[in-house]
Amino acid sequence: MFSNNLSSIEGVSVYAIISLIIFVTFFIGITIWVIKADKNYLNHMENLPLENDNQDITILESNK
């Protein structure tokens, strides 16, 4: 069904190529960012949810 609809569009192969280029560019960019990212920043962001929970618990316990 979809192949019949897509075959009627002129230049539909261009969309596939553009999509592939965007997909590959995005993941190459993310990979480069992860490699070059500051490790202290990544560790901070990794522990952020845990730190917030501990701080909230401490604040709640001090209010009792």
Secondary structure, DSSP 8 states (H G I E B T S, - for coil): -HHHHHHTSTTHHHHHHHHHHHHHHHHHHHHHHHHHS-HHHHHHHHHHHHHHHHHHHHHHHHT-
